[in-house]
């Protein structure tokens, strides 16, 4: 009784001694691994189980090793096949689109002189005063429409009870539009 209690006390109840593999058994396992055609994954599994001194895996799913498909082309070509192809012919030079060197020179001169690239905007002949007047009228009408839209929006929000949230924002926008109208009038009056 004492002997059994000593062994359990030394090793613990759940820490029972594991069987040791002899050196010959380990060598035999190594030779079997090398001779067998196992994948690396299966070999690692066998090594892990032998290190843990646990039982070896009983069933091996596949003992086939992975083969690479045969190469479709030979590794070396014969001299005749190399010379028969177009490998030794030089490509003809094909120039790209030509650029205007004088224009490029003027552009670079302006960059070095002013530090900026000058924008090339074609000069338009002065337009008659009638299109400007119609543009001013159109802009005037557009601003008036925007003011009316904002007033209508405020009225809608007042009907929904949310006027307090939008009053300041919309009034600011309306005052901006009124200032734009005043600027248009100033431009129109000096002429």
C-alpha beads as a LAMMPS data file, in Angstrom:
LAMMPS data file: protein, C-alpha beads

191 atoms
190 bonds

1 atom types
1 bond types

-500.0 500.0 xlo xhi
-500.0 500.0 ylo yhi
-500.0 500.0 zlo zhi

Masses

1 110.0

Atoms # bond

1 1 1 0.000 0.000 0.000
2 1 1 2.803 2.329 0.889
3 1 1 4.546 1.737 -2.414
4 1 1 1.478 2.757 -4.400
5 1 1 1.002 5.862 -2.286
6 1 1 4.661 6.811 -2.766
7 1 1 4.469 6.517 -6.531
8 1 1 1.305 8.571 -6.695
9 1 1 2.783 11.149 -4.329
10 1 1 5.945 11.526 -6.393
11 1 1 4.256 11.736 -9.774
12 1 1 0.894 13.069 -8.750
13 1 1 -2.474 11.629 -9.545
14 1 1 -2.698 13.114 -13.047
15 1 1 1.012 13.160 -13.806
16 1 1 1.725 9.487 -14.372
17 1 1 5.120 8.532 -15.854
18 1 1 5.212 8.148 -19.618
19 1 1 7.010 5.297 -21.345
20 1 1 10.444 6.283 -22.614
21 1 1 11.419 5.525 -26.205
22 1 1 14.787 3.847 -26.532
23 1 1 17.487 5.227 -28.806
24 1 1 17.005 2.276 -31.182
25 1 1 13.279 2.981 -31.440
26 1 1 13.965 6.657 -32.208
27 1 1 16.493 5.673 -34.918
28 1 1 13.957 3.246 -36.371
29 1 1 11.311 5.990 -36.511
30 1 1 13.761 8.349 -38.235
31 1 1 14.630 5.754 -40.893
32 1 1 10.980 4.937 -41.484
33 1 1 10.178 8.656 -41.927
34 1 1 12.976 9.073 -44.439
35 1 1 12.053 5.988 -46.441
36 1 1 8.323 6.589 -46.416
37 1 1 6.848 9.005 -48.862
38 1 1 4.968 11.156 -46.379
39 1 1 4.178 14.781 -46.833
40 1 1 5.966 17.285 -44.623
41 1 1 2.798 17.787 -42.606
42 1 1 2.560 14.079 -41.765
43 1 1 6.281 13.932 -40.944
44 1 1 5.906 16.823 -38.509
45 1 1 2.961 15.035 -36.922
46 1 1 5.053 11.890 -36.374
47 1 1 7.925 13.953 -34.914
48 1 1 5.560 15.775 -32.557
49 1 1 4.003 12.554 -31.312
50 1 1 7.419 10.958 -30.736
51 1 1 8.617 14.043 -28.821
52 1 1 5.496 14.009 -26.661
53 1 1 6.084 10.311 -26.198
54 1 1 2.499 9.691 -27.113
55 1 1 1.220 6.974 -29.355
56 1 1 2.029 7.353 -33.034
57 1 1 -0.836 8.271 -35.330
58 1 1 -2.622 5.068 -36.253
59 1 1 -4.075 5.931 -39.642
60 1 1 -2.316 7.881 -42.308
61 1 1 -4.806 9.349 -44.731
62 1 1 -2.597 9.287 -47.769
63 1 1 0.895 7.994 -48.260
64 1 1 1.203 9.527 -51.674
65 1 1 3.644 12.337 -52.122
66 1 1 2.821 15.387 -54.147
67 1 1 4.284 15.237 -57.613
68 1 1 4.934 18.299 -59.707
69 1 1 3.539 18.280 -63.199
70 1 1 6.178 17.662 -65.816
71 1 1 7.580 20.775 -67.430
72 1 1 5.903 21.644 -70.704
73 1 1 9.021 23.050 -72.303
74 1 1 12.559 21.740 -72.282
75 1 1 15.041 23.511 -70.068
76 1 1 17.594 24.101 -72.842
77 1 1 17.104 24.918 -76.485
78 1 1 19.387 23.842 -79.223
79 1 1 21.522 26.382 -81.100
80 1 1 19.532 25.860 -84.292
81 1 1 16.238 26.612 -82.584
82 1 1 17.725 29.785 -81.054
83 1 1 19.080 31.019 -84.373
84 1 1 15.982 30.082 -86.369
85 1 1 13.761 32.406 -84.325
86 1 1 13.689 36.200 -84.348
87 1 1 15.810 36.481 -81.205
88 1 1 18.801 38.035 -82.948
89 1 1 16.973 40.627 -85.035
90 1 1 17.048 44.228 -83.793
91 1 1 13.888 46.233 -83.502
92 1 1 13.619 49.230 -85.749
93 1 1 13.560 52.642 -84.048
94 1 1 10.166 54.280 -84.151
95 1 1 10.209 57.876 -82.929
96 1 1 7.449 59.101 -80.679
97 1 1 5.315 62.152 -81.356
98 1 1 7.405 65.245 -81.995
99 1 1 7.051 68.226 -79.667
100 1 1 7.369 71.882 -80.449
101 1 1 10.781 72.840 -79.046
102 1 1 10.239 76.605 -79.380
103 1 1 6.980 76.417 -77.456
104 1 1 8.654 74.296 -74.773
105 1 1 11.546 76.796 -74.592
106 1 1 9.176 79.752 -74.067
107 1 1 7.258 77.845 -71.399
108 1 1 10.433 77.011 -69.471
109 1 1 11.712 80.605 -69.793
110 1 1 8.513 81.920 -68.261
111 1 1 8.739 79.376 -65.431
112 1 1 12.333 80.384 -64.621
113 1 1 11.600 84.093 -64.947
114 1 1 8.378 84.315 -62.937
115 1 1 8.389 81.090 -60.948
116 1 1 4.977 80.211 -62.370
117 1 1 3.743 78.591 -65.498
118 1 1 1.848 81.184 -67.498
119 1 1 -1.630 80.143 -68.429
120 1 1 -2.411 80.277 -72.098
121 1 1 -5.886 81.726 -72.355
122 1 1 -6.769 82.906 -75.851
123 1 1 -7.760 86.550 -75.875
124 1 1 -11.358 87.056 -76.846
125 1 1 -12.470 90.137 -78.751
126 1 1 -14.532 92.525 -76.624
127 1 1 -18.128 91.432 -76.621
128 1 1 -20.993 93.799 -77.166
129 1 1 -22.732 95.343 -74.143
130 1 1 -26.049 93.607 -74.844
131 1 1 -24.935 90.105 -73.805
132 1 1 -23.497 91.540 -70.574
133 1 1 -26.773 93.249 -69.816
134 1 1 -28.693 90.031 -70.412
135 1 1 -26.231 88.136 -68.207
136 1 1 -26.698 90.727 -65.466
137 1 1 -30.471 90.425 -65.771
138 1 1 -30.234 86.647 -65.664
139 1 1 -28.017 86.785 -62.568
140 1 1 -30.362 89.342 -60.985
141 1 1 -33.374 87.083 -61.624
142 1 1 -31.459 84.050 -60.334
143 1 1 -30.589 85.793 -57.067
144 1 1 -34.182 86.955 -56.615
145 1 1 -35.395 83.371 -57.138
146 1 1 -32.905 82.112 -54.504
147 1 1 -34.147 84.690 -51.997
148 1 1 -37.764 83.651 -52.631
149 1 1 -36.859 79.955 -52.223
150 1 1 -35.251 80.643 -48.858
151 1 1 -38.269 82.670 -47.672
152 1 1 -40.566 79.835 -48.743
153 1 1 -38.362 77.321 -46.885
154 1 1 -38.605 79.411 -43.712
155 1 1 -42.408 79.554 -44.060
156 1 1 -42.540 75.751 -44.472
157 1 1 -40.371 75.219 -41.402
158 1 1 -42.558 77.618 -39.410
159 1 1 -45.593 75.531 -40.375
160 1 1 -43.788 72.405 -39.128
161 1 1 -42.676 74.122 -35.919
162 1 1 -38.944 73.986 -36.696
163 1 1 -38.441 77.611 -37.633
164 1 1 -36.172 78.306 -34.653
165 1 1 -33.463 75.893 -35.957
166 1 1 -33.238 77.430 -39.430
167 1 1 -33.972 81.136 -38.925
168 1 1 -30.388 82.291 -38.377
169 1 1 -28.937 80.214 -41.217
170 1 1 -31.544 81.195 -43.789
171 1 1 -31.492 84.903 -42.848
172 1 1 -27.704 84.898 -43.256
173 1 1 -28.039 83.370 -46.721
174 1 1 -30.689 85.916 -47.693
175 1 1 -28.469 88.815 -46.555
176 1 1 -25.608 87.399 -48.658
177 1 1 -27.854 87.341 -51.718
178 1 1 -28.954 90.941 -51.068
179 1 1 -25.288 92.009 -50.945
180 1 1 -24.737 90.312 -54.306
181 1 1 -27.666 92.300 -55.725
182 1 1 -26.144 95.538 -54.418
183 1 1 -22.802 94.679 -56.059
184 1 1 -24.561 94.076 -59.378
185 1 1 -26.250 97.496 -59.100
186 1 1 -22.902 99.188 -58.367
187 1 1 -21.350 97.595 -61.434
188 1 1 -24.279 98.710 -63.544
189 1 1 -24.422 102.362 -62.242
190 1 1 -20.839 103.564 -63.032
191 1 1 -21.306 102.699 -66.700

Bonds

1 1 1 2
2 1 2 3
3 1 3 4
4 1 4 5
5 1 5 6
6 1 6 7
7 1 7 8
8 1 8 9
9 1 9 10
10 1 10 11
11 1 11 12
12 1 12 13
13 1 13 14
14 1 14 15
15 1 15 16
16 1 16 17
17 1 17 18
18 1 18 19
19 1 19 20
20 1 20 21
21 1 21 22
22 1 22 23
23 1 23 24
24 1 24 25
25 1 25 26
26 1 26 27
27 1 27 28
28 1 28 29
29 1 29 30
30 1 30 31
31 1 31 32
32 1 32 33
33 1 33 34
34 1 34 35
35 1 35 36
36 1 36 37
37 1 37 38
38 1 38 39
39 1 39 40
40 1 40 41
41 1 41 42
42 1 42 43
43 1 43 44
44 1 44 45
45 1 45 46
46 1 46 47
47 1 47 48
48 1 48 49
49 1 49 50
50 1 50 51
51 1 51 52
52 1 52 53
53 1 53 54
54 1 54 55
55 1 55 56
56 1 56 57
57 1 57 58
58 1 58 59
59 1 59 60
60 1 60 61
61 1 61 62
62 1 62 63
63 1 63 64
64 1 64 65
65 1 65 66
66 1 66 67
67 1 67 68
68 1 68 69
69 1 69 70
70 1 70 71
71 1 71 72
72 1 72 73
73 1 73 74
74 1 74 75
75 1 75 76
76 1 76 77
77 1 77 78
78 1 78 79
79 1 79 80
80 1 80 81
81 1 81 82
82 1 82 83
83 1 83 84
84 1 84 85
85 1 85 86
86 1 86 87
87 1 87 88
88 1 88 89
89 1 89 90
90 1 90 91
91 1 91 92
92 1 92 93
93 1 93 94
94 1 94 95
95 1 95 96
96 1 96 97
97 1 97 98
98 1 98 99
99 1 99 100
100 1 100 101
101 1 101 102
102 1 102 103
103 1 103 104
104 1 104 105
105 1 105 106
106 1 106 107
107 1 107 108
108 1 108 109
109 1 109 110
110 1 110 111
111 1 111 112
112 1 112 113
113 1 113 114
114 1 114 115
115 1 115 116
116 1 116 117
117 1 117 118
118 1 118 119
119 1 119 120
120 1 120 121
121 1 121 122
122 1 122 123
123 1 123 124
124 1 124 125
125 1 125 126
126 1 126 127
127 1 127 128
128 1 128 129
129 1 129 130
130 1 130 131
131 1 131 132
132 1 132 133
133 1 133 134
134 1 134 135
135 1 135 136
136 1 136 137
137 1 137 138
138 1 138 139
139 1 139 140
140 1 140 141
141 1 141 142
142 1 142 143
143 1 143 144
144 1 144 145
145 1 145 146
146 1 146 147
147 1 147 148
148 1 148 149
149 1 149 150
150 1 150 151
151 1 151 152
152 1 152 153
153 1 153 154
154 1 154 155
155 1 155 156
156 1 156 157
157 1 157 158
158 1 158 159
159 1 159 160
160 1 160 161
161 1 161 162
162 1 162 163
163 1 163 164
164 1 164 165
165 1 165 166
166 1 166 167
167 1 167 168
168 1 168 169
169 1 169 170
170 1 170 171
171 1 171 172
172 1 172 173
173 1 173 174
174 1 174 175
175 1 175 176
176 1 176 177
177 1 177 178
178 1 178 179
179 1 179 180
180 1 180 181
181 1 181 182
182 1 182 183
183 1 183 184
184 1 184 185
185 1 185 186
186 1 186 187
187 1 187 188
188 1 188 189
189 1 189 190
190 1 190 191
